[in-house]
Amino acid sequence: MRLKSATEAATTRSKLARLEAQYAAALHRHPTDSTADQAILYSLRRMINQLKEELILYDRDLRTGRLPAEPLAPQPTP
């Protein structure tokens, strides 16, 4: 998936922060070598990496002009 707007990027950053917190908590919870624990950590790490990649590509697209810079929100008129 490619991010196409600042809103999507902000939502992705929020999701990334929550996933990183879950990953850190899972590491410190009951560190065991069970298959289920390893699968959870693997899955969280894959999702974290995917979201980071999407944000990197979005930032690159903004810098290179592949995506137009979003205009500021209109200001209310008095």
Secondary structure, DSSP 8 states (H G I E B T S, - for coil): ----SHHHHHHHHHHHHHHHHHHHHHHHS-----HHHHHHHHHHHHHHHHHHHHHHHHHHHHHHTSS-----------
